[in-house]
Amino acid sequence: MKCAICMQAFMCTAKSAQLRAHVDSKHAKEDPLKCFPSIPAMEAAEAAAAATAAAKPPMPKKDAPKKASKKGGDLDALLMEGLNVGGKKK
């Protein structure tokens, strides 16, 4: 996205609110559509995405994380055991 007046570039993920803030701060006397003709389409897409997100049921919460199995022991013990295997080479 580029401002048509000052040619300042914006990331493709910029929201219409960010573009309007640029127009308000840099080009207060200009029409926002003169700087960014795609603002109405962006606002319509953002509104549709917000409506879709609001219509989805909330994701179920996951249970508490599972504890490490006693079979493997804790990670420090496993690391130390791995370092002690093999011994020194002669």
PLY file of the C-alpha trace (Angstrom):
ply
format ascii 1.0
element vertex 90
property float x
property float y
property float z
element edge 89
property int vertex1
property int vertex2
end_header
0.00 0.00 0.00
1.32 3.44 -0.92
-0.03 6.87 -0.18
-0.80 8.52 -3.52
0.31 11.94 -2.25
3.60 11.37 -0.36
4.32 7.83 -1.61
4.88 6.49 1.91
4.73 2.70 1.80
2.70 0.60 4.23
2.80 -3.14 4.79
0.17 -5.21 3.04
-1.23 -6.14 6.47
-2.00 -2.50 7.35
-5.56 -1.91 8.53
-7.80 0.87 7.30
-7.49 2.58 10.70
-3.72 2.89 10.22
-4.21 4.38 6.77
-6.78 6.85 8.07
-4.41 7.83 10.88
-1.75 8.57 8.26
-4.19 10.75 6.32
-5.26 12.59 9.50
-1.70 13.29 10.62
0.06 13.99 7.30
-2.66 15.14 4.91
-5.38 16.59 7.12
-6.75 18.86 4.39
-6.99 16.07 1.79
-9.74 13.54 1.22
-8.73 10.09 2.53
-9.85 8.53 -0.76
-7.35 10.69 -2.61
-4.51 9.10 -0.63
-5.85 5.56 -0.50
-8.66 4.79 -2.98
-8.95 1.25 -1.58
-10.06 2.30 1.94
-13.81 1.56 1.39
-13.06 -1.95 0.10
-10.69 -2.57 3.00
-13.27 -1.44 5.56
-15.92 -3.69 3.99
-13.54 -6.67 4.10
-12.58 -5.94 7.71
-16.25 -5.68 8.71
-17.03 -8.98 6.99
-14.10 -10.68 8.71
-15.20 -9.32 12.09
-18.75 -10.56 11.52
-17.48 -14.00 10.56
-15.24 -14.15 13.62
-18.13 -13.12 15.86
-20.37 -15.82 14.38
-17.90 -18.64 15.08
-18.34 -20.50 18.35
-15.47 -20.02 20.80
-12.68 -22.57 20.73
-12.84 -25.10 23.56
-10.18 -24.62 26.21
-7.53 -27.28 26.38
-7.01 -29.25 29.55
-4.01 -28.63 31.75
-0.74 -29.81 30.21
0.06 -33.45 30.81
2.73 -34.27 33.33
5.89 -35.98 32.15
5.68 -39.72 32.52
7.61 -41.27 35.37
9.08 -43.78 32.95
11.32 -41.15 31.34
12.23 -39.23 34.49
13.13 -35.59 34.43
15.14 -34.06 31.60
18.22 -33.21 33.69
18.58 -36.83 34.76
18.24 -37.99 31.17
20.85 -35.51 30.01
23.33 -36.53 32.70
22.73 -40.18 31.93
23.41 -39.55 28.25
26.64 -37.69 29.08
27.89 -40.55 31.27
27.27 -43.31 28.69
30.32 -44.59 26.87
32.96 -43.29 29.24
36.34 -42.03 28.09
38.09 -43.34 24.98
41.59 -44.69 25.44
0 1
1 2
2 3
3 4
4 5
5 6
6 7
7 8
8 9
9 10
10 11
11 12
12 13
13 14
14 15
15 16
16 17
17 18
18 19
19 20
20 21
21 22
22 23
23 24
24 25
25 26
26 27
27 28
28 29
29 30
30 31
31 32
32 33
33 34
34 35
35 36
36 37
37 38
38 39
39 40
40 41
41 42
42 43
43 44
44 45
45 46
46 47
47 48
48 49
49 50
50 51
51 52
52 53
53 54
54 55
55 56
56 57
57 58
58 59
59 60
60 61
61 62
62 63
63 64
64 65
65 66
66 67
67 68
68 69
69 70
70 71
71 72
72 73
73 74
74 75
75 76
76 77
77 78
78 79
79 80
80 81
81 82
82 83
83 84
84 85
85 86
86 87
87 88
88 89
